[in-house]
Amino acid sequence: MAEHNELGKLGEKLAADYLQAKGYKIVVCNYVFQKAEIDIIAKKDNIMICVEVKTRNSDFFGDPQDFVTPSKIKLLVKAMDAFITENDIDLETRFDIIAVLKNKTTEEITHLENAFYHF
């Protein structure tokens, strides 16, 4: 597996652990719908949360969350809608980004709730 893929998987694991420590229930990881993949779908306080995890080993090129493009947002919304419909869920939905900065000296997690409203 390529090194960036391993870093991405590690970031998703760190993000899931972080969410669970904050009282979130992980519903599913790596949900795929058509061309979209949702890294983590979680639930907390009767809200379903779509979590996009962005992991980098450096912030030299910008913050990890800056790499969530409008087209990626569109795909995530479509995939989350499919998940909600498939599972007959009648809860409010929220879209978060968890940015993970991980290298030999740093492990930093930034959780942006309702992240798509920040654009």
N, C-alpha and C positions, 0 to 999 in steps of 0.2 A: 504494500500500500504506500502511496506517495506520502511524504512527510507532512504536506499541508492537509491531507485527508486525516492523518492520525491526529494532528493538532485540532482539527475541526471536531473529531469524535471526542477528544479529551475535553474540549470546550463545552460540548453538549452535555457530557457527564458532569462537569463542574457546575453548569447551569442548572441541571436537574437536581443535583445535591443541594444547591443554594435555594432553589424554590421549595424543596421539601423541608429544609430547615426553617423556612419562613411560613410554613403551614399550608403550602399548596399541595394538592393531590395531583400527581402525574397521571394523566388519563392514557396517553399514548405518545410514543416518540417516533419520529420519522414517518409521519402519515403522508402517503403519496396520493395525489389526485391529478391525473393527466400529467402536465409538465411541472407541477408544483409539489414541493415537499415542505411540510411543516415540521420543524425540528422538534418542538414539544407542544403538546396540547395539555393544558393543566386546568384545574378547577379550584376556585377559592371563593368563599362567600357567595355561592350561587351565581358565579360568573365563570363562563368558559373563556380561557385565555389561550390565544395563539401566540406562541413565543418563537421568534426568529433569533437564533444564536449566531453571533458573529465573533469569530475568534481570530486573533492576530498575535504574532510574537513581538510586534513593535507597533508603536503609533506614529512612526516616521511619516507614513503616507496619509495620516488622518486617523480619526477615531473609527473603530470597527463599525459602529452603527451608521457611519456616513456612507457605507457601502450597500445599504438597502435602497435599491433604486425604485422609482415609481412603477416600473414594470414588474418588479419582484413583489411589491405591495399588492398590485392587481392580482397576481397569481395566488398570493397567500389568502387574500379575501375570498377568491373563488374556491380555493381548496377548503377553507374553513366553513364556507357556506355549504359545500358538499358534505363535510363531516357532520355538521349540525343537522342537515336534512336526512342523511343516511341513518343517523342514530336517534332521530326524532327528539331532539333536545330543544327545550323551550326555556332557554336562559339567555341573559344578556351576554354579549361577546365583547372581548377586549383584545387588542393587539399590542403586544409588548416586544421590546428588543432587549436581549441580554448581550452586552458586549463583554467579551473575555479577552484580557490582555495577559498572555502567559508566555514566559520564557524562563531561563535559568534563575533569574533574580527577582522576577515579578510574577504575582498572580493577583490580578485585579478584576473584579466583577462589577459592572455597572448595569443596573436594572432600570430600564426606561418604561414606565407604565403608560398605556395609551400613546405609544410612541409615534403612531402615524399621524397624530394631531400636532406633532412637533415640527412637521415638515413645512 
